[in-house]
Amino acid sequence: MGFPIEPPIVPMLAKPTVAIPDGLGWIYEPKWDGFRSIVFRDAGDVYIQSRDLKPMNRYFPELEEPLLAVGGSDARFVLDGEVVIARPDGALDFDALLLRIHPAASRVRMLAAQSPASFVAFDCLADGSDDLRDSPFADRRARLERLLVDPPASVRLTPSTADPAVARHWFDVFEGAGLDGVIGKRASDPYAPGKRTMAKIKHARTADCVVAGFRWHKNGPGTLVGSLMLGLYNDDGFLQSVGVTASFTMAKRAELVAFLEPYRKGGMEDHPWRDWALAEAAAVEEGRRLPGAQSRWNRGMDMSWEPLRPELVCEVAFDHLQGDRFRHGTTFRRWRPDRSPADCRYDQLEETPAALLGDLFAS
């Protein structure tokens, strides 16, 4: 018969919102930190599509069997959701997802056995022969709940509430389980592919970071700064690379060239990342790739960088830390000439207590 709706489908998106919206007609869900995916099912055939409309089955082969078990052998549906991997301690592990994007099928199978993925469903775009994209979200949610009344263990129905107090509790408590924040959806809204009609509320924090290097902008090497490379000192006194900030206008990128120039002189002398730079140069010469260099995600990008004497401090806004690095790109706030680089340490950051995904689903 074919899928109820043929792929690809551009996912509906969310617009950043400062606070959790309050009032009648809102439905709230956790914001999952995984790979956005749309699942197409027609009886014995299942197809997993990524957010950028690419096939995902080969990277998560362990999901095909449980998805084929949903709704019985003749079920036909299209579900929107997130592919996630949880660590043994019950928190989400985004790095484990990244490892799956590998060209070798044997490695993917090995990782699938070691750390199997799950699919968390949060919308139903089609059920049987019914195309539900024009239906209100409240109706689509009801169809989703009926479809996932008794799903396999690795297919989960995302928690949902109409109570903003519960949503605020999720936002405050479950970040330690790796959740990204809260999503707000209007109960009356249809599914709008590519439109930012949902609200997403994420944690917003600031940190003072050492600026220890920069990369040139792809459209202006030598004339435009692309990104500033950020560092924080760990307990051993080592300046750890934590990410970049690149939120600049083109005019500001040009201004940064002159601003950073005095700090380039002697930048590599005694630089804390000197060994990294030398190893990177050697790897390029030998045709090898180091972590943080080009990958399938940044193929074609110039990942070389220019060292700076680690004397500048800037304040950036970020949502959360994953491991010892900022999970997403940061937003530049301001220079902090009143701050010493030595004070840019991890201990300035708010600690998030651990939480378990099991507690969220139980709630």
C-alpha positions, 0 to 999 in steps of 0.5 A: 500500500505504501506509507500513509504519507510518503517521505520526506516530511520537513519537521515542525519547529519551535521558536525560542521563548524566554519563559514557559507560556501560561494560559489555557490551550497550552500543552507542555512536553520535555525537550529531548536532547537527541536526533529529531526523527520522523518514523514512517511505517507500513506493515512490515516496512519502516523508514526513519528520516532525520531532521535534514530529510536523510535516511537514518535506518542504517545508523540505528538498526536496533530500532526497526524491530521495536517500531515494527511491533507497535500497533500490530503487524498491519499497523500504518503510521507516521510518528514525529519524535526523537532518537535518544540513547541513555547511559546506564545511570539513566541520563541521556548521552548525546555523544553516544548518538554522534558515534553512530554516524559512522560509515562502517556497518560493523561498528554501528552494529557493535555500538547498537549492541553496547548502547541501544537507542530508543525512540521517544514519540511526541506527535502522530502525523498519520494513523492508518489511512488518516492524514492528521497533519491538519488536525489539532495537536490535542487530537493527534496526541490522543491518537498517539496515546492510543497507538502507544498504549503498550509499546516495546521498551525502546519505544516511548511516549513522551510525558505531557501535561497541561499544567504549567507548574508541572512543566516548570518542575520538569524544567528545574529538575530533569536537566540533570537527566540530559533534557534540553528544557521544555516545549510548549504546544497549542492544543489547537494547532495543526502540524506545520512543517518547517514552521516555528509554531511551537515554543521552546524554553531552554536554560540560559546561563552565562560564563566568563571564558578565556579567549585563547584562539580564533578561526577565520570566517569562511568568507573572509580569511584574514579580514573577518573573524569567524569564531572565538575559541573559549577555554575554562581552567579545570582543577588541575590548572589546565585550560580546557577547550570548551567550545566557541562563540560565533554570534557576530555581525559581519561588521563586528567580525571585521572589527575583531581582526584589529582588536585581536591583532595585539594578542596574536604576537607570541600567541603560540609561545607557551600556549596551553594548546600548543601540543594540540596544534602541533599534533593537528598539523602533523595529522594533516600532513600524514592524512590522519584526522584528530577529534575536533577536526573535519568530520561528516558534520563539518566536511569542507570547513577549514578547522585550522585556528589562530592562537592568541595569548590567553589574556582576554576574557569574555562573557558568553551565554550558554544553555548547558554543559555536556561533559566538559564542553558547552553542548551548543554554540554560545552567544557572545555577551561582552568583553570582561577586562575586569576579569582575570583569566585565572578566574575563568574556572569550571567552579563558576558554573552552576552544578546541575544535580543528577536526575533519572529519566525513569523518574520523568516517565513515572511522573 
